[in-house]
Amino acid sequence: MKIINIYIIIINILTLCCMIIDKIQAIRKKQRISEFNLLILTLFGGSIGTLLGMIIMRHKIRKIKFLILVPLLLILQVFIYKKTFL
């Protein structure tokens, strides 16, 4: 498996875990992971993990920036991946 595939898997698992942790922390009213950090992880390849976190945990689904940016970044990342690595 190419190194880029391993990176994509790891960054998406990490991003999904961060979304789950942030949701749990929100429920418990504890310190949260900032939206900025979640979006940075999304930007660096974690768009699938973020989208899964939004769907599975119903987290950040009312935030317009997540509803717009996450699908756009996913489309962009898939396009770049296909053009570059396939």
Contact map, one row per residue, 1 for C-alpha under 8 A:
11101100000000000000000000000000000000000000000000000000000000000000000000000000000000
11111100000000000000000000000000000000000000000000000000000000000000000000000000000000
11111110000000000000000000000000000000000000000000000000000000000000000000000000000000
01111111000000000000000000000000000000000000000000000000000000000000000000000000000000
11111111100000000000000000000000000000000000000000000000000000000000000000000000000000
11111111110000000000000000000000000000000000000000000000000000000000000000000000000000
00111111111000000000000000000000000000000000000000000000000000000000000000000000000000
00011111111100000000000000000000000000000000110000000000000000000000000000000000000000
00001111111110000000000000000000000000000000000000000000000000000000000000000000000000
00000111111111000000000000000000000000000000000000000000000000000000000000000000000000
00000011111111100000000000000000000000001001110010000000000000000000000000000000000000
00000001111111110000000000000000000000000000111111000000000000000000000000000000000000
00000000111111111000000000000000000000000000010010000000000000000000000000000000000000
00000000011111111100000000000000000000000000010010000000000000000000000000000000000000
00000000001111111110000000000000000001001100011011000000000000000000000000000000000000
00000000000111111111000000000000000000000000010011011000000000000000000000000000000000
00000000000011111111100000000000000000000000000000000000000000000000000000000000000000
00000000000001111111110000000000100001000000000000000000000000000000000000000000000000
00000000000000111111111000000000000001000000000001001100101000000000000000000000000000
00000000000000011111111100000000000000000000000000001000100000000000000000000000000000
00000000000000001111111110000000000000000000000000000000000000000000000000000000000000
00000000000000000111111111000001100000000000000000000000000000000000000000000000000000
00000000000000000011111111100000000000000000000000000000101000000000000000000000000000
00000000000000000001111111110000000000000000000000000000000000000000000000000000000000
00000000000000000000111111111111000000000000000000000000000000000000000000000000000000
00000000000000000000011111111111000000000000000000000000000000000000000000000000000000
00000000000000000000001111111100000000000000000000000000000000000000000000000000000000
00000000000000000000000111111100000000000000000000000000000000000000000000000000000000
00000000000000000000000011111110000000000000000000000000000000000000000000000000000000
00000000000000000000000011111111000000000000000000000000000000000000000000000000000000
00000000000000000000000011001111100000000000000000000000000000000000000000000000000000
00000000000000000000010011000111110000000000000000000000000000000000000000000000000000
00000000000000000100010000000011111011000000000000000000000000000000000000000000000000
00000000000000000000000000000001111111000000000000000000000000000000000000000000000000
00000000000000000000000000000000111111100000000000000000000000000000000000000000000000
00000000000000000000000000000000011111110000000000000000000000000000000000000000000000
00000000000000000000000000000000111111111000000000000000000000000000000000000000000000
00000000000000100110000000000000111111111100000001000000000000000000000000000000000000
00000000000000000000000000000000001111111110000000000000000000000100000000000000000000
00000000000000000000000000000000000111111111000000000000000000000000000000000000000000
00000000001000100000000000000000000011111111111000000000000000000000000000000000000000
00000000000000100000000000000000000001111111111111000000000000000000010010000000000000
00000000000000000000000000000000000000111111111000000000000000000000000010000000000000
00000000001000000000000000000000000000011111110000000000000000000000000000000000000000
00000001001100000000000000000000000000001111111100000000000000000000000000001000000000
00000001001111110000000000000000000000001111111111000000000000000000000000000000000000
00000000000100100000000000000000000000001110111111100000000000000000011011000000000000
00000000000100000000000000000000000000000100111111110000000000000000000001000000000000
00000000001111110000000000000000000000000100011111111000000000000000000000000000000000
00000000000100110010000000000000000001000100011111111100000000000000010000000000000000
00000000000000000000000000000000000000000000001111111110000000000000011000000000000000
00000000000000010000000000000000000000000000000111111111100000000000000000000000000000
00000000000000010011000000000000000000000000000011111111111000000000000000000000000000
00000000000000000010000000000000000000000000000001111111111110000000000000000000000000
00000000000000000000000000000000000000000000000000111111111010000000000000000000000000
00000000000000000000000000000000000000000000000000011111111000000000000000000000000000
00000000000000000011001000000000000000000000000000011111111000000000000000000000000000
00000000000000000000000000000000000000000000000000001111111110000000000000000000000000
00000000000000000010001000000000000000000000000000001111111110000000000000000000000000
00000000000000000000000000000000000000000000000000000100011111100100000000000000000000
00000000000000000000000000000000000000000000000000000110011111110110000000000000000000
00000000000000000000000000000000000000000000000000000000000111110010000000000000000000
00000000000000000000000000000000000000000000000000000000000111111110000000000000000000
00000000000000000000000000000000000000000000000000000000000011111111000000000000000000
00000000000000000000000000000000000000000000000000000000000000111111110000000000000000
00000000000000000000000000000000000000100000000000000000000110111111110000000000000000
00000000000000000000000000000000000000000000000000000000000011111111111000000000000000
00000000000000000000000000000000000000000000000000000000000000011111111100000000000000
00000000000000000000000000000000000000000000000000000000000000001111111110000000000000
00000000000000000000000000000000000000000100001001100000000000001111111111000000000000
00000000000000000000000000000000000000000000001000100000000000000011111111100000000000
00000000000000000000000000000000000000000000000000000000000000000001111111110000000000
00000000000000000000000000000000000000000110001000000000000000000000111111111000000000
00000000000000000000000000000000000000000000001100000000000000000000011111111100000000
00000000000000000000000000000000000000000000000000000000000000000000001111111110000000
00000000000000000000000000000000000000000000000000000000000000000000000111111111000000
00000000000000000000000000000000000000000000100000000000000000000000000011111111100000
00000000000000000000000000000000000000000000000000000000000000000000000001111111110000
00000000000000000000000000000000000000000000000000000000000000000000000000111111111000
00000000000000000000000000000000000000000000000000000000000000000000000000011111111100
00000000000000000000000000000000000000000000000000000000000000000000000000001111111111
00000000000000000000000000000000000000000000000000000000000000000000000000000111111111
00000000000000000000000000000000000000000000000000000000000000000000000000000011111111
00000000000000000000000000000000000000000000000000000000000000000000000000000001111111
00000000000000000000000000000000000000000000000000000000000000000000000000000000111111
00000000000000000000000000000000000000000000000000000000000000000000000000000000111111
